[in-house]
Amino acid sequence: MVNINTLDPSASPLDYYGFELRRYREAAGLTQRQFGDIINYTGSMVGQVETARKLPTLDFSQRADAALCTGGLLTRLHPLVMRSQLPAWFQQVAELQSRAVGIYSFETHMVHGLLQAEAYARAVLGVLDSTDIDDRTVVRLARQRIFEKEEPPVFWAILGEAALLQEIGGKKVMREQLAHLLSFEGNPLINVQILPFSAGAHVGSQGSFDVYRFAGDPAIVYTEGYGSGHPSANPDTVKDCSLRYDHLQAAALSLRDSAGLIRRVMEDRYGEQVA
């Protein structure tokens, strides 16, 4: 167990969060139990967050800020804490996603992490390792808060039709995930297109990739392997992948037809079956 008296706030964003929470709570003259009662969490939960043994939720952070009059410190720290819990190789990518003004993604057989529903994300993350699955799921979903920024990025996602048919987590999970994709209909900032099997050979056959575009910096292409990520700002790579993306968009179904296909698969393949 971590000794709160020796908790080093410089060790990690989570340690810093816990250190500051405890400092503000003690300055208010509250025990962990008293403070928990005020924000509607258990004293045990407060203690675990203060000792960096439990990840704080956004709701916890907002309630703590309001109760302790921190000026929103913990809520501002929350995204940093979440990002720090990502695998080390992916933290740079999450930073790129948070700064991008435009994200252009092509996925061959899986829904992109920024569009994953909770149960789908849990199923993906738990394939080989279910350790700390609750926390890891929360951390993945926290990345989606980039769409809640004052100036969120424009996100174009092209999904191979296989992503709709690969049954991840079971029929109920897939139905929920496809419904989640349909929830973006009419949102001009989040656009989902399906590349159908009927498109045949295509320029994305070498694998999935993302293109990140920024307000004042060069674009970056991101590809991913097993346990590793590969961002590249090489102009030739960016030019090549941008051209590939244009061709993939041309081969993909329109936004309206894509939504129609997602809806049909959701109802025909994953709909509730009447005995």
C-alpha positions as CSV (number, residue, x, y, z in Angstrom):
1,M,0.0,0.0,0.0
2,V,1.2,3.5,-0.8
3,N,2.0,5.7,2.2
4,I,0.3,9.0,1.6
5,N,3.0,10.8,3.6
6,T,5.6,9.7,1.0
7,L,3.4,10.1,-2.1
8,D,5.6,11.9,-4.6
9,P,3.5,14.4,-6.6
10,S,6.2,14.4,-9.3
11,A,6.0,10.7,-9.9
12,S,3.1,10.8,-12.3
13,P,0.0,12.8,-13.1
14,L,-2.1,10.4,-11.0
15,D,0.2,10.9,-8.0
16,Y,0.0,14.7,-8.5
17,Y,-3.8,14.5,-8.7
18,G,-4.0,12.4,-5.4
19,F,-1.5,14.8,-3.7
20,E,-3.6,17.9,-4.6
21,L,-6.9,16.2,-3.7
22,R,-5.6,15.4,-0.2
23,R,-4.1,18.8,0.2
24,Y,-7.3,20.6,-0.6
25,R,-9.4,18.2,1.5
26,E,-7.2,18.6,4.6
27,A,-7.2,22.4,4.1
28,A,-11.0,22.2,4.3
29,G,-10.8,20.2,7.6
30,L,-12.6,17.2,6.2
31,T,-11.9,13.5,6.7
32,Q,-12.1,11.2,3.7
33,R,-15.4,9.9,4.9
34,Q,-16.9,13.4,5.4
35,F,-15.7,14.5,2.0
36,G,-17.0,11.3,0.4
37,D,-20.4,12.0,1.9
38,I,-20.4,15.5,0.4
39,I,-19.6,14.4,-3.1
40,N,-21.6,11.2,-2.9
41,Y,-18.6,8.8,-3.0
42,T,-17.3,6.5,-0.4
43,G,-14.5,7.5,1.9
44,S,-12.7,4.4,0.6
45,M,-12.9,5.7,-2.9
46,V,-11.5,9.1,-1.8
47,G,-8.7,7.3,0.0
48,Q,-7.8,5.2,-3.1
49,V,-7.7,8.2,-5.3
50,E,-5.6,10.1,-2.8
51,T,-3.1,7.3,-2.7
52,A,-3.0,6.8,-6.5
53,R,-4.6,3.4,-6.4
54,K,-7.8,4.3,-8.2
55,L,-8.4,6.4,-11.3
56,P,-10.7,9.4,-10.7
57,T,-13.7,9.7,-13.0
58,L,-14.6,13.0,-14.6
59,D,-17.7,13.1,-12.4
60,F,-15.6,12.6,-9.2
61,S,-13.3,15.4,-10.4
62,Q,-16.1,17.9,-11.0
63,R,-17.8,17.2,-7.7
64,A,-14.5,17.5,-5.8
65,D,-13.7,20.8,-7.5
66,A,-17.1,22.2,-6.6
67,A,-16.9,21.0,-3.0
68,L,-13.3,22.1,-2.4
69,C,-13.5,25.4,-4.4
70,T,-10.3,24.4,-6.4
71,G,-11.1,26.6,-9.3
72,G,-11.5,23.5,-11.5
73,L,-8.0,22.2,-10.9
74,L,-8.9,18.5,-10.7
75,T,-11.2,18.6,-13.7
76,R,-8.3,20.2,-15.7
77,L,-6.0,17.5,-14.5
78,H,-8.3,14.7,-15.4
79,P,-7.4,14.4,-19.1
80,L,-3.7,14.4,-18.3
81,V,-4.3,11.6,-15.7
82,M,-6.2,9.6,-18.3
83,R,-3.6,10.1,-21.0
84,S,-0.8,9.0,-18.6
85,Q,-2.5,5.7,-18.1
86,L,-2.4,4.8,-21.8
87,P,0.4,2.5,-22.9
88,A,3.7,4.4,-23.2
89,W,3.9,3.9,-26.9
90,F,0.4,5.3,-27.5
91,Q,0.6,8.4,-25.3
92,Q,2.2,10.4,-28.2
93,V,-0.7,9.4,-30.4
94,A,-3.3,10.5,-27.9
95,E,-1.5,13.9,-27.7
96,L,-1.6,14.2,-31.5
97,Q,-5.3,13.4,-31.5
98,S,-6.0,16.0,-28.9
99,R,-4.2,18.7,-31.0
100,A,-5.4,17.8,-34.4
101,V,-8.0,19.9,-36.2
102,G,-8.7,17.1,-38.6
103,I,-8.5,13.3,-38.2
104,Y,-8.8,11.0,-41.2
105,S,-8.9,7.3,-40.3
106,F,-9.2,4.1,-42.3
107,E,-9.8,0.9,-40.4
108,T,-10.0,-2.4,-42.2
109,H,-11.8,-4.7,-39.7
110,M,-12.4,-2.8,-36.4
111,V,-14.2,0.3,-35.2
112,H,-11.8,3.1,-34.5
113,G,-11.1,3.7,-30.7
114,L,-12.6,7.2,-30.9
115,L,-15.9,5.7,-32.0
116,Q,-16.1,2.7,-29.8
117,A,-19.0,2.1,-27.4
118,E,-18.1,1.0,-23.9
119,A,-19.0,-2.7,-24.2
120,Y,-17.2,-2.9,-27.5
121,A,-14.1,-1.2,-26.1
122,R,-14.1,-3.6,-23.1
123,A,-14.3,-6.6,-25.4
124,V,-11.5,-5.4,-27.6
125,L,-9.2,-4.6,-24.6
126,G,-9.9,-7.9,-22.9
127,V,-9.0,-10.3,-25.7
128,L,-5.6,-11.3,-24.2
129,D,-5.6,-9.5,-20.9
130,S,-8.5,-8.7,-18.6
131,T,-6.3,-7.1,-15.9
132,D,-7.6,-3.8,-14.7
133,I,-10.2,-3.9,-17.5
134,D,-12.5,-1.3,-15.9
135,D,-9.8,1.3,-15.6
136,R,-8.4,0.5,-19.1
137,T,-11.8,0.9,-20.6
138,V,-12.4,4.2,-18.9
139,V,-9.0,5.4,-20.1
140,R,-9.8,4.5,-23.7
141,L,-13.2,6.2,-23.7
142,A,-11.7,9.3,-22.1
143,R,-9.9,9.9,-25.4
144,Q,-13.3,10.6,-27.0
145,R,-13.6,13.8,-25.0
146,I,-11.7,15.6,-27.7
147,F,-15.1,15.9,-29.4
148,E,-16.3,17.9,-26.5
149,K,-13.7,20.6,-26.8
150,E,-14.6,24.2,-27.6
151,E,-13.1,23.6,-31.0
152,P,-13.3,19.8,-31.7
153,P,-11.5,18.2,-34.6
154,V,-13.3,17.2,-37.8
155,F,-13.2,13.4,-37.9
156,W,-13.7,11.3,-41.0
157,A,-13.7,7.5,-40.5
158,I,-13.8,5.0,-43.3
159,L,-14.5,1.5,-42.0
160,G,-14.1,-1.7,-44.0
161,E,-17.4,-3.6,-44.2
162,A,-15.7,-6.3,-42.2
163,A,-15.7,-4.1,-39.2
164,L,-19.5,-4.4,-39.2
165,L,-19.5,-8.2,-39.5
166,Q,-16.6,-9.2,-37.1
167,E,-18.7,-10.2,-34.1
168,I,-16.8,-8.6,-31.2
169,G,-18.3,-9.2,-27.8
170,G,-21.4,-10.9,-29.1
171,K,-24.6,-9.8,-30.9
172,K,-25.8,-7.5,-28.1
173,V,-22.4,-5.7,-28.0
174,M,-22.3,-5.3,-31.8
175,R,-25.9,-4.0,-31.9
176,E,-25.0,-1.4,-29.4
177,Q,-21.8,-0.5,-31.3
178,L,-23.6,-0.1,-34.6
179,A,-26.3,2.0,-32.9
180,H,-23.5,4.2,-31.5
181,L,-22.1,4.7,-35.0
182,L,-25.6,5.7,-36.2
183,S,-25.8,8.3,-33.4
184,F,-23.4,10.4,-35.4
185,E,-25.8,10.8,-38.3
186,G,-26.2,14.5,-39.0
187,N,-23.1,15.5,-37.0
188,P,-20.9,17.4,-39.5
189,L,-17.9,16.9,-37.4
190,I,-18.0,13.1,-37.1
191,N,-18.5,11.3,-40.4
192,V,-18.6,7.6,-40.9
193,Q,-18.3,5.9,-44.3
194,I,-18.3,2.2,-45.1
195,L,-15.9,0.7,-47.7
196,P,-18.1,-2.2,-49.0
197,F,-16.8,-5.6,-50.0
198,S,-18.1,-4.8,-53.5
199,A,-15.3,-2.1,-53.8
200,G,-12.9,-5.0,-54.6
201,A,-9.2,-4.3,-54.6
202,H,-8.5,-0.9,-53.1
203,V,-5.6,1.4,-52.1
204,G,-5.9,0.6,-48.4
205,S,-5.2,-3.1,-48.7
206,Q,-1.8,-2.7,-47.0
207,G,-3.6,-1.9,-43.7
208,S,-5.2,0.7,-41.5
209,F,-3.8,4.2,-41.1
210,D,-4.7,7.7,-39.7
211,V,-3.8,11.1,-41.1
212,Y,-3.7,13.9,-38.5
213,R,-3.8,17.5,-39.7
214,F,-3.0,20.5,-37.5
215,A,-3.6,24.3,-37.6
216,G,0.1,25.3,-37.8
217,D,2.2,22.1,-38.1
218,P,2.8,19.6,-40.8
219,A,0.4,16.7,-41.1
220,I,1.3,13.3,-39.6
221,V,0.5,9.8,-40.7
222,Y,0.0,7.1,-38.1
223,T,0.2,3.4,-38.5
224,E,0.1,0.7,-35.8
225,G,1.7,-2.7,-35.2
226,Y,1.5,-5.2,-32.3
227,G,2.2,-3.1,-29.2
228,S,3.8,-0.2,-31.2
229,G,2.8,2.9,-33.0
230,H,4.5,4.6,-35.9
231,P,3.8,8.3,-36.5
232,S,5.6,9.9,-39.5
233,A,5.8,13.5,-40.7
234,N,7.8,12.4,-43.8
235,P,6.3,14.6,-46.6
236,D,6.4,11.7,-49.1
237,T,4.6,9.4,-46.7
238,V,2.0,12.1,-45.9
239,K,1.4,12.8,-49.6
240,D,1.1,9.1,-50.4
241,C,-1.4,8.4,-47.6
242,S,-3.4,11.5,-48.3
243,L,-3.8,10.4,-51.9
244,R,-4.8,6.9,-50.7
245,Y,-7.4,8.4,-48.4
246,D,-8.9,10.4,-51.2
247,H,-9.3,7.3,-53.3
248,L,-10.7,5.3,-50.3
249,Q,-13.3,8.1,-49.8
250,A,-14.2,7.9,-53.5
251,A,-14.6,4.1,-53.3
252,A,-16.6,4.2,-50.0
253,L,-20.4,4.5,-49.8
254,S,-21.8,8.0,-49.2
255,L,-22.6,9.0,-45.7
256,R,-26.3,8.3,-46.3
257,D,-25.7,4.9,-47.9
258,S,-23.2,4.0,-45.2
259,A,-25.7,4.7,-42.5
260,G,-28.2,2.6,-44.4
261,L,-25.8,-0.4,-44.6
262,I,-24.9,0.0,-40.9
263,R,-28.7,0.0,-40.0
264,R,-29.4,-3.1,-42.1
265,V,-26.5,-5.1,-40.6
266,M,-27.6,-4.0,-37.1
267,E,-31.1,-5.2,-37.7
268,D,-30.6,-8.2,-39.9
269,R,-27.4,-9.7,-38.3
270,Y,-27.6,-8.4,-34.7
271,G,-31.3,-7.8,-34.2
272,E,-33.2,-9.5,-31.4
273,Q,-34.4,-12.9,-32.8
274,V,-38.0,-13.9,-32.1
275,A,-38.2,-17.7,-31.3
